[in-house]
């Protein structure tokens, strides 16, 4: 059984098609400013802003979406790498579950950032769509919780079918643990109810998937 994947709408195209929305959000953005000392960034992070549509958010919400988009994109890229490989049925099912959940979440978070007047980050999926290849050494991705390095992604892509599944499970378990840590920070510090709700859903889903991956290793 092979993992299948649907076409992923490039985020670059998403940004272009919604440029008018982004402009309106920027013009209508009302900021609630607070004093902030250099040694204590928490007041700035907690300050609540209001978008033109009345949506409230804070810096923690922005950070969550900005970081989780490329994080999710790398997970989807790892699923796409499995296309055409000889996979066990449970692993193929897990991969499809991850792709089905995370592709819509990427677009949801991109929509939030546009509404909030924030830039949508480029991801490895943008480059994979443009170049028909993978590119995981995007600026700012190294060091993010659970993210694979470019060398690790190359290793996974070049691995034999016999080695791919075990290596993929090991890497994806680490990747999920990083996503859970990021989501926990959003639950603790975020303000926007939809963003906090997505973070809670990520914690629940990916904790369950880690348990599945441990059983499959």
Z-matrix of the N, CA and C atoms (Angstrom, degrees):
N
C 1 1.475
C 2 1.513 1 108.66
N 3 1.263 2 116.17 1 132.51
C 4 1.462 3 120.22 2 -176.75
C 5 1.500 4 110.22 3 -110.44
N 6 1.345 5 115.19 4 142.39
C 7 1.471 6 119.20 5 175.24
C 8 1.511 7 108.55 6 -71.38
N 9 1.313 8 117.16 7 135.37
C 10 1.455 9 122.80 8 177.99
C 11 1.515 10 108.45 9 -108.13
N 12 1.310 11 117.10 10 155.48
C 13 1.460 12 119.17 11 177.17
C 14 1.508 13 109.75 12 -140.38
N 15 1.322 14 114.35 13 142.33
C 16 1.458 15 120.60 14 177.04
C 17 1.516 16 108.86 15 -86.66
N 18 1.306 17 115.98 16 160.86
C 19 1.464 18 119.90 17 177.27
C 20 1.505 19 109.35 18 -63.42
N 21 1.321 20 115.47 19 132.76
C 22 1.457 21 120.66 20 179.81
C 23 1.514 22 108.55 21 -98.68
N 24 1.305 23 116.88 22 123.97
C 25 1.463 24 120.59 23 -179.67
C 26 1.518 25 109.00 24 -65.15
N 27 1.348 26 120.23 25 119.41
C 28 1.470 27 121.26 26 -178.96
C 29 1.511 28 110.40 27 -58.24
N 30 1.340 29 115.90 28 138.03
C 31 1.460 30 119.56 29 -179.93
C 32 1.525 31 110.98 30 -67.54
N 33 1.347 32 117.20 31 -25.32
C 34 1.454 33 118.58 32 176.66
C 35 1.519 34 110.35 33 -62.22
N 36 1.352 35 115.84 34 -42.21
C 37 1.465 36 120.41 35 177.00
C 38 1.506 37 110.63 36 -66.09
N 39 1.330 38 116.20 37 -38.27
C 40 1.465 39 120.67 38 178.13
C 41 1.516 40 110.47 39 -59.77
N 42 1.343 41 115.72 40 -41.55
C 43 1.463 42 118.41 41 -179.41
C 44 1.520 43 111.06 42 -66.02
N 45 1.343 44 117.22 43 -41.07
C 46 1.460 45 119.28 44 -179.41
C 47 1.513 46 111.77 45 -65.52
N 48 1.338 47 116.30 46 -44.38
C 49 1.461 48 119.69 47 -174.19
C 50 1.509 49 112.40 48 -69.38
N 51 1.318 50 116.17 49 -18.40
C 52 1.458 51 118.35 50 -178.10
C 53 1.517 52 111.57 51 -114.44
N 54 1.325 53 116.96 52 24.08
C 55 1.465 54 120.68 53 -177.46
C 56 1.515 55 111.69 54 -61.71
N 57 1.333 56 116.88 55 -36.99
C 58 1.467 57 119.97 56 179.85
C 59 1.515 58 110.14 57 -64.69
N 60 1.338 59 115.86 58 -41.41
C 61 1.465 60 119.71 59 178.64
C 62 1.512 61 110.38 60 -63.03
N 63 1.341 62 115.57 61 -42.65
C 64 1.460 63 119.29 62 -179.90
C 65 1.519 64 110.89 63 -62.45
N 66 1.343 65 116.69 64 -41.74
C 67 1.460 66 119.94 65 179.47
C 68 1.504 67 111.99 66 -63.02
N 69 1.323 68 116.77 67 -41.15
C 70 1.464 69 120.24 68 179.08
C 71 1.515 70 110.68 69 -65.21
N 72 1.336 71 115.55 70 -38.73
C 73 1.462 72 118.54 71 179.59
C 74 1.517 73 110.90 72 -65.25
N 75 1.331 74 115.92 73 -39.83
C 76 1.462 75 119.33 74 179.27
C 77 1.521 76 111.39 75 -64.46
N 78 1.337 77 117.02 76 -43.47
C 79 1.459 78 120.45 77 -178.64
C 80 1.519 79 111.41 78 -66.06
N 81 1.337 80 116.38 79 -34.70
C 82 1.460 81 119.22 80 -174.65
C 83 1.509 82 113.98 81 -93.98
N 84 1.326 83 117.82 82 1.74
C 85 1.454 84 120.39 83 -174.10
C 86 1.523 85 111.26 84 -68.98
N 87 1.329 86 115.88 85 127.19
C 88 1.464 87 120.77 86 176.97
C 89 1.515 88 107.83 87 -113.81
N 90 1.323 89 116.98 88 122.68
C 91 1.459 90 120.91 89 -174.90
C 92 1.518 91 111.34 90 -103.83
N 93 1.302 92 115.63 91 137.91
C 94 1.454 93 121.59 92 172.04
C 95 1.516 94 107.11 93 -99.91
N 96 1.341 95 116.45 94 108.39
C 97 1.454 96 121.11 95 -173.50
C 98 1.520 97 110.83 96 -94.96
N 99 1.321 98 115.39 97 142.48
C 100 1.453 99 120.55 98 175.00
C 101 1.520 100 108.59 99 -132.57
N 102 1.338 101 115.72 100 153.60
C 103 1.462 102 119.74 101 177.24
C 104 1.514 103 108.75 102 -68.82
N 105 1.327 104 115.61 103 145.64
C 106 1.460 105 119.58 104 -177.14
C 107 1.517 106 109.47 105 -145.34
N 108 1.335 107 117.71 106 123.27
C 109 1.447 108 121.60 107 175.57
C 110 1.510 109 110.31 108 -82.76
N 111 1.320 110 117.73 109 154.39
C 112 1.452 111 121.43 110 -176.99
C 113 1.513 112 112.07 111 -63.68
N 114 1.323 113 118.35 112 -29.12
C 115 1.451 114 120.71 113 -176.33
C 116 1.516 115 112.92 114 -86.91
N 117 1.344 116 118.87 115 -7.08
C 118 1.458 117 120.87 116 -178.43
C 119 1.523 118 109.48 117 -137.92
N 120 1.355 119 117.00 118 92.91
C 121 1.462 120 119.62 119 -176.29
C 122 1.512 121 113.96 120 -79.53
N 123 1.340 122 119.25 121 -5.47
C 124 1.458 123 121.39 122 -172.43
C 125 1.525 124 114.55 123 -61.61
N 126 1.364 125 121.79 124 -38.20
C 127 1.466 126 118.79 125 178.77
C 128 1.523 127 112.73 126 -60.69
N 129 1.350 128 117.38 127 -41.14
C 130 1.457 129 120.63 128 178.87
C 131 1.517 130 110.81 129 -65.20
N 132 1.327 131 116.37 130 -39.52
C 133 1.464 132 121.48 131 -179.37
C 134 1.521 133 110.96 132 -66.22
N 135 1.332 134 117.22 133 -32.08
C 136 1.460 135 121.26 134 -176.49
C 137 1.523 136 112.91 135 -89.46
N 138 1.344 137 118.08 136 -16.18
C 139 1.462 138 121.02 137 -176.79
C 140 1.523 139 110.27 138 -58.58
N 141 1.319 140 116.50 139 133.66
C 142 1.466 141 121.82 140 -175.79
C 143 1.516 142 110.31 141 -93.88
N 144 1.331 143 116.61 142 131.87
C 145 1.460 144 123.91 143 175.25
C 146 1.522 145 108.66 144 -112.75
N 147 1.331 146 115.84 145 158.20
C 148 1.463 147 121.01 146 179.98
C 149 1.519 148 109.62 147 -126.40
N 150 1.339 149 116.95 148 124.29
C 151 1.460 150 121.95 149 177.90
C 152 1.521 151 109.99 150 -78.30
N 153 1.328 152 116.41 151 171.46
C 154 1.466 153 121.26 152 -176.44
C 155 1.522 154 112.71 153 -63.15
N 156 1.337 155 117.23 154 -23.36
C 157 1.465 156 119.87 155 179.18
C 158 1.525 157 112.45 156 -90.66
N 159 1.331 158 116.79 157 7.08
C 160 1.456 159 121.44 158 178.89
C 161 1.511 160 114.63 159 90.43
N 162 1.329 161 117.20 160 -3.20
C 163 1.459 162 120.98 161 179.93
C 164 1.524 163 110.41 162 -68.26
N 165 1.324 164 116.25 163 131.39
C 166 1.460 165 121.11 164 177.45
C 167 1.527 166 110.03 165 -100.02
N 168 1.328 167 115.67 166 143.51
C 169 1.463 168 121.11 167 -178.79
C 170 1.514 169 108.55 168 -158.07
N 171 1.319 170 116.65 169 163.49
C 172 1.455 171 120.58 170 174.90
C 173 1.523 172 110.05 171 -131.17
N 174 1.324 173 116.49 172 -178.22
C 175 1.460 174 120.25 173 -176.24
C 176 1.516 175 111.59 174 -63.89
N 177 1.324 176 117.56 175 -32.73
C 178 1.462 177 120.06 176 177.89
C 179 1.521 178 110.75 177 -61.81
N 180 1.337 179 117.23 178 -39.16
C 181 1.464 180 120.98 179 177.28
C 182 1.530 181 110.85 180 -63.95
N 183 1.336 182 116.09 181 -43.49
C 184 1.466 183 120.71 182 178.58
C 185 1.525 184 110.32 183 -61.21
N 186 1.336 185 116.17 184 -47.37
C 187 1.465 186 120.42 185 -179.40
C 188 1.525 187 110.97 186 -60.57
N 189 1.319 188 116.57 187 -41.57
C 190 1.466 189 121.44 188 -179.36
C 191 1.527 190 110.68 189 -59.72
N 192 1.319 191 117.23 190 -52.38
C 193 1.466 192 120.55 191 -178.24
C 194 1.527 193 111.37 192 -66.05
N 195 1.333 194 116.67 193 -41.86
C 196 1.464 195 121.17 194 -177.21
C 197 1.522 196 111.64 195 -63.90
N 198 1.328 197 116.74 196 -35.79
C 199 1.461 198 120.97 197 -178.91
C 200 1.530 199 112.29 198 -86.86
N 201 1.327 200 116.47 199 -35.26
C 202 1.462 201 118.70 200 -176.10
C 203 1.525 202 112.28 201 -74.20
N 204 1.333 203 118.32 202 -27.57
C 205 1.469 204 119.95 203 178.62
C 206 1.538 205 111.26 204 -59.18
N 207 1.347 206 120.10 205 -55.90
C 208 1.468 207 118.13 206 178.52
C 209 1.522 208 112.92 207 -66.52
N 210 1.339 209 116.81 208 -28.29
C 211 1.463 210 120.21 209 177.82
C 212 1.527 211 109.97 210 -64.97
N 213 1.321 212 116.72 211 -49.37
C 214 1.465 213 121.17 212 175.95
C 215 1.534 214 110.80 213 -60.60
N 216 1.329 215 116.36 214 -41.90
C 217 1.467 216 119.90 215 -177.50
C 218 1.520 217 111.32 216 -59.88
N 219 1.327 218 116.83 217 -38.36
C 220 1.461 219 118.58 218 178.65
C 221 1.525 220 111.07 219 -67.21
N 222 1.336 221 117.35 220 -37.77
C 223 1.463 222 119.99 221 176.93
C 224 1.526 223 110.65 222 -61.32
N 225 1.328 224 116.40 223 -43.10
C 226 1.468 225 120.27 224 178.02
C 227 1.525 226 110.20 225 -64.04
N 228 1.320 227 116.96 226 -39.91
C 229 1.465 228 120.52 227 178.00
C 230 1.527 229 110.81 228 -60.95
N 231 1.330 230 116.86 229 -39.12
C 232 1.461 231 120.72 230 178.35
C 233 1.527 232 111.26 231 -65.25
N 234 1.324 233 116.87 232 -33.58
C 235 1.466 234 120.42 233 175.15
C 236 1.529 235 110.17 234 -68.69
N 237 1.325 236 116.64 235 -43.36
C 238 1.465 237 120.84 236 -179.62
C 239 1.528 238 110.70 237 -61.01
N 240 1.337 239 117.53 238 -34.14
C 241 1.463 240 121.23 239 178.31
C 242 1.525 241 112.43 240 -59.03
N 243 1.327 242 116.75 241 -24.81
C 244 1.463 243 120.73 242 -176.56
C 245 1.520 244 112.97 243 -81.02
N 246 1.318 245 117.65 244 -8.99
C 247 1.460 246 120.55 245 -177.27
C 248 1.530 247 110.61 246 -58.62
N 249 1.321 248 116.19 247 129.63
C 250 1.449 249 121.72 248 178.04
C 251 1.514 250 114.45 249 85.19
N 252 1.335 251 117.76 250 -2.67
C 253 1.461 252 120.40 251 179.65
C 254 1.533 253 110.35 252 -90.41
N 255 1.327 254 114.73 253 159.91
C 256 1.461 255 121.61 254 178.76
C 257 1.525 256 108.12 255 -84.73
N 258 1.337 257 116.97 256 103.84
C 259 1.462 258 122.42 257 -174.83
C 260 1.520 259 110.81 258 -115.28
N 261 1.326 260 115.30 259 151.84
C 262 1.461 261 119.10 260 171.22
C 263 1.523 262 108.66 261 -71.74
N 264 1.314 263 116.26 262 154.03
C 265 1.465 264 120.43 263 -177.40
C 266 1.526 265 112.93 264 -60.51
N 267 1.352 266 119.90 265 -43.55
C 268 1.473 267 118.95 266 179.96
C 269 1.527 268 113.23 267 -62.84
N 270 1.324 269 117.50 268 -38.14
C 271 1.463 270 120.18 269 179.94
C 272 1.525 271 110.35 270 -70.39
N 273 1.327 272 117.51 271 -40.85
C 274 1.463 273 120.58 272 177.72
C 275 1.524 274 110.82 273 -61.56
N 276 1.328 275 117.12 274 -39.19
C 277 1.467 276 121.14 275 178.20
C 278 1.522 277 110.87 276 -65.44
N 279 1.333 278 116.56 277 -43.38
C 280 1.465 279 120.87 278 177.95
C 281 1.525 280 110.63 279 -60.70
N 282 1.310 281 116.70 280 -43.75
C 283 1.467 282 120.25 281 179.39
C 284 1.523 283 111.33 282 -60.48
N 285 1.318 284 116.73 283 -43.57
C 286 1.456 285 120.02 284 -179.60
C 287 1.523 286 110.92 285 -65.79
N 288 1.331 287 117.24 286 -37.19
C 289 1.469 288 120.56 287 176.88
C 290 1.526 289 110.78 288 -61.96
N 291 1.323 290 116.42 289 -42.51
C 292 1.467 291 120.98 290 179.75
C 293 1.526 292 110.34 291 -64.06
N 294 1.332 293 116.51 292 -47.14
C 295 1.467 294 119.64 293 -179.83
C 296 1.526 295 111.40 294 -62.57
N 297 1.321 296 116.39 295 -44.59
C 298 1.463 297 120.71 296 -177.22
C 299 1.524 298 111.75 297 -62.93
N 300 1.330 299 117.01 298 -35.76
C 301 1.467 300 120.90 299 -179.66
C 302 1.524 301 111.97 300 -78.11
N 303 1.318 302 116.90 301 -43.21
C 304 1.461 303 119.23 302 -165.92
C 305 1.526 304 114.60 303 -86.00
N 306 1.326 305 118.48 304 -28.18
C 307 1.469 306 118.85 305 177.26
C 308 1.530 307 111.18 306 -61.29
N 309 1.351 308 119.87 307 -50.02
C 310 1.473 309 118.99 308 177.10
C 311 1.526 310 113.08 309 -63.20
N 312 1.340 311 117.04 310 -33.46
C 313 1.463 312 119.51 311 179.22
C 314 1.525 313 111.34 312 -65.87
N 315 1.325 314 117.18 313 -36.13
C 316 1.468 315 120.41 314 175.95
C 317 1.522 316 110.20 315 -58.92
N 318 1.316 317 116.79 316 -47.21
C 319 1.463 318 120.14 317 -177.65
C 320 1.524 319 111.43 318 -69.23
N 321 1.331 320 117.16 319 -35.25
C 322 1.466 321 120.43 320 176.19
C 323 1.523 322 110.76 321 -61.35
N 324 1.325 323 116.86 322 -47.18
C 325 1.463 324 120.48 323 -179.36
C 326 1.526 325 111.59 324 -67.03
N 327 1.332 326 117.15 325 -35.16
C 328 1.465 327 120.10 326 175.71
C 329 1.524 328 110.34 327 -63.14
N 330 1.326 329 116.95 328 -40.96
C 331 1.468 330 120.83 329 176.57
C 332 1.525 331 111.30 330 -60.14
N 333 1.325 332 116.67 331 -42.34
C 334 1.470 333 119.79 332 178.61
C 335 1.523 334 110.31 333 -58.91
N 336 1.326 335 116.65 334 -49.30
C 337 1.462 336 120.00 335 -176.86
C 338 1.521 337 111.17 336 -60.71
N 339 1.321 338 117.35 337 -40.35
C 340 1.464 339 120.43 338 177.54
C 341 1.523 340 110.20 339 -62.13
N 342 1.325 341 116.97 340 -46.30
C 343 1.467 342 121.38 341 179.16
C 344 1.521 343 111.21 342 -61.34
N 345 1.323 344 116.46 343 -36.03
C 346 1.464 345 120.65 344 -178.78
C 347 1.529 346 112.46 345 -82.79
N 348 1.324 347 117.80 346 -0.19
C 349 1.458 348 120.79 347 -179.64
C 350 1.510 349 113.72 348 74.56
N 351 1.319 350 116.65 349 27.92
C 352 1.460 351 121.90 350 -178.85
C 353 1.526 352 110.21 351 -111.44
N 354 1.337 353 117.94 352 151.69
C 355 1.470 354 120.15 353 178.92
C 356 1.521 355 111.73 354 -70.15
N 357 1.317 356 115.70 355 144.87
C 358 1.465 357 121.56 356 174.63
C 359 1.526 358 107.70 357 -89.85
N 360 1.328 359 118.61 358 123.99
C 361 1.464 360 119.89 359 -175.99
C 362 1.523 361 112.12 360 -68.91
N 363 1.323 362 115.71 361 146.80
C 364 1.457 363 120.04 362 170.36
C 365 1.524 364 108.61 363 -71.55
N 366 1.314 365 115.99 364 153.62
C 367 1.460 366 120.42 365 -179.65
C 368 1.516 367 109.98 366 -135.33
N 369 1.329 368 115.06 367 172.39
C 370 1.459 369 120.54 368 175.93
C 371 1.518 370 111.19 369 -62.03
N 372 1.333 371 118.27 370 -27.27
C 373 1.463 372 120.66 371 179.02
C 374 1.521 373 111.41 372 -68.41
N 375 1.333 374 117.89 373 -34.77
C 376 1.462 375 120.61 374 175.07
C 377 1.525 376 110.07 375 -56.57
N 378 1.333 377 115.65 376 -45.90
C 379 1.456 378 120.52 377 -176.32
C 380 1.519 379 111.43 378 -75.65
N 381 1.330 380 117.19 379 -34.19
C 382 1.463 381 119.77 380 177.41
C 383 1.518 382 110.38 381 -64.40
N 384 1.335 383 117.38 382 -40.18
C 385 1.460 384 120.84 383 177.91
C 386 1.526 385 110.96 384 -67.55
N 387 1.335 386 116.72 385 -37.63
C 388 1.459 387 120.50 386 -175.70
C 389 1.524 388 111.92 387 -78.92
N 390 1.342 389 116.21 388 -33.89
C 391 1.456 390 119.88 389 -170.43
C 392 1.521 391 113.27 390 -115.26
N 393 1.346 392 117.45 391 -0.40
C 394 1.459 393 121.60 392 -178.40
C 395 1.523 394 110.95 393 56.66
N 396 1.298 395 115.41 394 40.53
C 397 1.450 396 121.01 395 178.20
C 398 1.496 397 109.16 396 -155.26
N 399 1.339 398 117.66 397 -173.60
C 400 1.457 399 118.65 398 178.08
C 401 1.515 400 109.43 399 -113.41
N 402 1.322 401 114.66 400 151.30
C 403 1.467 402 120.69 401 -177.84
C 404 1.512 403 106.84 402 -149.26
N 405 1.335 404 116.56 403 102.28
C 406 1.448 405 119.63 404 -172.21
C 407 1.512 406 113.14 405 -113.11
N 408 1.330 407 117.68 406 10.33
C 409 1.458 408 119.87 407 178.76
C 410 1.520 409 110.45 408 -102.42
N 411 1.346 410 116.42 409 42.14
C 412 1.456 411 121.18 410 178.76
C 413 1.521 412 109.85 411 -64.45
N 414 1.334 413 116.64 412 148.69
C 415 1.459 414 120.88 413 178.73
C 416 1.516 415 110.09 414 -57.04
N 417 1.327 416 116.40 415 133.16
C 418 1.448 417 121.36 416 175.33
C 419 1.512 418 114.66 417 86.72
N 420 1.341 419 118.19 418 -5.92
C 421 1.453 420 119.70 419 -177.70
C 422 1.519 421 111.73 420 -84.59
N 423 1.335 422 117.33 421 -35.38
C 424 1.454 423 119.97 422 178.96
C 425 1.523 424 109.72 423 -61.49
N 426 1.325 425 116.30 424 134.53
C 427 1.450 426 120.68 425 179.44
C 428 1.509 427 114.32 426 90.39
N 429 1.339 428 118.56 427 -11.40
C 430 1.459 429 120.63 428 176.21
C 431 1.526 430 108.94 429 -69.61
N 432 1.326 431 116.23 430 145.82
C 433 1.453 432 120.72 431 -174.97
C 434 1.522 433 112.61 432 -52.52
N 435 1.341 434 115.49 433 120.85
C 436 1.450 435 121.17 434 173.87
C 437 1.510 436 116.03 435 77.10
N 438 1.333 437 118.48 436 -1.55
C 439 1.462 438 120.33 437 -177.03
C 440 1.529 439 111.03 438 -73.46
N 441 1.320 440 116.13 439 139.46
C 442 1.448 441 121.34 440 173.57
C 443 1.528 442 109.15 441 -79.49
N 444 1.311 443 115.73 442 144.62
C 445 1.465 444 120.10 443 174.99
C 446 1.526 445 109.28 444 -76.42
N 447 1.320 446 115.89 445 167.58
C 448 1.462 447 120.03 446 176.63
C 449 1.524 448 110.62 447 -59.57
N 450 1.340 449 116.67 448 -39.05
C 451 1.466 450 120.18 449 179.54
C 452 1.526 451 111.03 450 -64.59
N 453 1.323 452 116.70 451 -39.96
C 454 1.469 453 119.80 452 178.75
C 455 1.526 454 111.51 453 -66.76
N 456 1.325 455 116.42 454 -38.95
C 457 1.464 456 119.30 455 177.45
C 458 1.527 457 110.88 456 -66.26
N 459 1.324 458 117.43 457 -38.22
C 460 1.464 459 120.82 458 175.99
C 461 1.526 460 110.50 459 -63.17
N 462 1.333 461 115.99 460 -41.05
C 463 1.465 462 120.41 461 178.95
C 464 1.528 463 110.71 462 -61.78
N 465 1.327 464 116.23 463 -44.25
C 466 1.464 465 119.94 464 179.70
C 467 1.527 466 110.73 465 -63.78
N 468 1.314 467 116.69 466 -45.06
C 469 1.459 468 121.25 467 -177.40
C 470 1.523 469 111.61 468 -64.35
N 471 1.341 470 116.63 469 -34.32
C 472 1.466 471 121.37 470 -176.64
C 473 1.523 472 113.05 471 -87.96
N 474 1.319 473 118.00 472 -7.09
C 475 1.463 474 120.74 473 -175.82
C 476 1.525 475 111.09 474 -68.36
N 477 1.320 476 115.31 475 152.64
C 478 1.461 477 120.84 476 177.84
C 479 1.522 478 110.10 477 -71.85
N 480 1.322 479 116.87 478 162.16
C 481 1.459 480 120.07 479 176.98
C 482 1.522 481 110.94 480 -58.38
N 483 1.334 482 116.82 481 -33.93
C 484 1.464 483 120.72 482 -178.87
C 485 1.524 484 111.62 483 -66.22
N 486 1.340 485 116.74 484 -31.97
C 487 1.464 486 120.98 485 -176.92
C 488 1.525 487 113.32 486 -98.91
N 489 1.318 488 117.30 487 -19.83
C 490 1.464 489 121.19 488 -170.38
C 491 1.524 490 112.77 489 -59.16
N 492 1.316 491 117.32 490 -48.68
C 493 1.462 492 120.53 491 -171.93
C 494 1.528 493 111.74 492 -61.50
N 495 1.340 494 117.07 493 -46.84
C 496 1.465 495 120.31 494 -179.44
C 497 1.525 496 111.03 495 -64.72
N 498 1.331 497 116.65 496 -41.13
C 499 1.464 498 120.24 497 179.73
C 500 1.522 499 110.26 498 -67.09
N 501 1.321 500 117.21 499 -40.82
C 502 1.461 501 121.64 500 179.01
C 503 1.525 502 110.66 501 -61.15
N 504 1.320 503 117.40 502 -44.51
C 505 1.466 504 120.70 503 -179.36
C 506 1.527 505 111.10 504 -63.19
N 507 1.331 506 116.79 505 -42.30
C 508 1.463 507 120.42 506 179.18
C 509 1.527 508 111.09 507 -62.56
N 510 1.329 509 116.09 508 -45.40
C 511 1.460 510 120.18 509 -179.12
C 512 1.525 511 111.81 510 -68.52
N 513 1.327 512 117.13 511 -41.53
C 514 1.459 513 119.21 512 -177.34
C 515 1.528 514 111.41 513 -69.30
N 516 1.313 515 117.71 514 -32.32
C 517 1.467 516 119.38 515 175.42
C 518 1.530 517 110.21 516 -61.86
N 519 1.333 518 116.47 517 -44.58
C 520 1.470 519 120.86 518 176.68
C 521 1.529 520 110.42 519 -62.70
N 522 1.323 521 115.98 520 -41.46
C 523 1.462 522 121.63 521 -179.37
C 524 1.525 523 110.49 522 -62.11
N 525 1.320 524 117.36 523 -45.06
C 526 1.463 525 121.80 524 178.81
C 527 1.528 526 111.42 525 -63.02
N 528 1.331 527 116.97 526 -40.67
C 529 1.465 528 119.87 527 179.63
C 530 1.525 529 110.44 528 -60.07
N 531 1.328 530 116.59 529 -38.78
C 532 1.460 531 120.01 530 176.87
C 533 1.511 532 112.56 531 -65.47
N 534 1.337 533 116.58 532 -40.93
C 535 1.467 534 120.35 533 178.73
C 536 1.522 535 111.09 534 -63.57
N 537 1.320 536 116.70 535 -39.24
C 538 1.466 537 120.54 536 179.19
C 539 1.526 538 110.41 537 -63.58
N 540 1.332 539 117.17 538 -42.19
C 541 1.468 540 120.37 539 178.57
C 542 1.527 541 110.87 540 -61.64
N 543 1.328 542 117.38 541 -42.26
C 544 1.461 543 121.14 542 178.17
C 545 1.523 544 111.16 543 -64.92
N 546 1.329 545 116.16 544 -40.90
C 547 1.463 546 120.50 545 -179.86
C 548 1.526 547 111.33 546 -67.37
N 549 1.319 548 117.04 547 -36.69
C 550 1.465 549 120.05 548 178.09
C 551 1.527 550 111.05 549 -63.51
N 552 1.324 551 117.15 550 -37.21
C 553 1.467 552 120.25 551 176.56
C 554 1.524 553 111.04 552 -63.47
N 555 1.338 554 116.77 553 -39.04
C 556 1.462 555 120.43 554 178.37
C 557 1.523 556 111.20 555 -66.42
N 558 1.318 557 117.47 556 -41.64
C 559 1.468 558 120.40 557 178.53
C 560 1.523 559 110.37 558 -60.69
N 561 1.323 560 116.34 559 -38.21
C 562 1.468 561 120.94 560 -178.28
C 563 1.527 562 112.43 561 -75.25
N 564 1.336 563 117.28 562 -40.97
C 565 1.464 564 120.89 563 -169.51
C 566 1.525 565 115.05 564 -112.12
N 567 1.326 566 118.32 565 -15.77
C 568 1.459 567 120.89 566 -174.98
C 569 1.514 568 113.17 567 -71.90
N 570 1.342 569 115.60 568 160.68
C 571 1.468 570 121.94 569 179.82
C 572 1.526 571 112.02 570 -117.40
N 573 1.319 572 117.72 571 -37.91
C 574 1.458 573 121.14 572 -176.03
C 575 1.530 574 110.65 573 -68.24
N 576 1.339 575 118.58 574 123.23
C 577 1.473 576 120.58 575 -175.59
C 578 1.525 577 113.44 576 -60.60
N 579 1.338 578 117.65 577 -37.34
C 580 1.461 579 119.76 578 -179.53
C 581 1.527 580 110.95 579 -68.21
N 582 1.324 581 116.71 580 -39.96
C 583 1.459 582 120.23 581 179.69
C 584 1.526 583 110.69 582 -67.41
N 585 1.325 584 116.46 583 -43.34
C 586 1.468 585 120.03 584 177.51
C 587 1.526 586 110.00 585 -63.47
N 588 1.332 587 116.73 586 -40.16
C 589 1.458 588 120.42 587 178.60
C 590 1.515 589 112.32 588 -63.02
N 591 1.338 590 117.03 589 -40.84
C 592 1.462 591 119.70 590 177.17
C 593 1.520 592 110.42 591 -65.49
N 594 1.326 593 117.09 592 -40.71
C 595 1.463 594 120.50 593 178.25
C 596 1.523 595 110.68 594 -59.53
N 597 1.315 596 116.97 595 -42.67
C 598 1.464 597 120.53 596 178.15
C 599 1.525 598 111.07 597 -63.70
N 600 1.332 599 116.74 598 -39.87
C 601 1.463 600 120.71 599 178.76
C 602 1.528 601 111.10 600 -65.63
N 603 1.338 602 116.60 601 -38.56
C 604 1.463 603 120.67 602 177.83
C 605 1.523 604 110.64 603 -63.34
N 606 1.327 605 116.39 604 -43.61
C 607 1.469 606 119.99 605 178.79
C 608 1.522 607 110.36 606 -58.71
N 609 1.325 608 116.86 607 -47.58
C 610 1.466 609 121.11 608 -178.19
C 611 1.526 610 111.42 609 -63.61
N 612 1.337 611 116.55 610 -50.32
C 613 1.465 612 120.75 611 -175.52
C 614 1.524 613 111.87 612 -66.09
N 615 1.330 614 116.65 613 -44.47
C 616 1.453 615 118.50 614 -173.49
C 617 1.526 616 112.24 615 -79.30
N 618 1.323 617 117.82 616 -25.84
C 619 1.466 618 119.79 617 171.27
C 620 1.520 619 109.70 618 -63.52
N 621 1.333 620 116.70 619 -43.47
C 622 1.463 621 121.27 620 177.46
C 623 1.524 622 111.21 621 -63.56
N 624 1.328 623 116.91 622 -40.96
C 625 1.465 624 120.03 623 -179.03
C 626 1.520 625 111.92 624 -69.66
N 627 1.328 626 118.10 625 -32.67
C 628 1.465 627 120.17 626 174.99
C 629 1.524 628 110.04 627 -61.93
N 630 1.331 629 117.03 628 -41.52
C 631 1.466 630 120.60 629 178.23
C 632 1.530 631 110.38 630 -61.21
N 633 1.326 632 116.98 631 -40.74
C 634 1.467 633 121.01 632 177.60
C 635 1.524 634 110.35 633 -63.54
N 636 1.337 635 116.67 634 -44.11
C 637 1.462 636 120.44 635 -179.21
C 638 1.525 637 111.59 636 -63.69
N 639 1.320 638 117.36 637 -38.89
C 640 1.467 639 120.34 638 177.34
C 641 1.522 640 110.41 639 -61.90
N 642 1.325 641 117.14 640 -40.41
C 643 1.466 642 121.03 641 179.33
C 644 1.528 643 111.75 642 -66.78
N 645 1.332 644 116.71 643 -30.41
C 646 1.462 645 120.83 644 -176.32
C 647 1.527 646 112.97 645 -84.26
N 648 1.326 647 117.45 646 -14.53
C 649 1.467 648 120.01 647 -178.02
C 650 1.522 649 111.28 648 -83.99
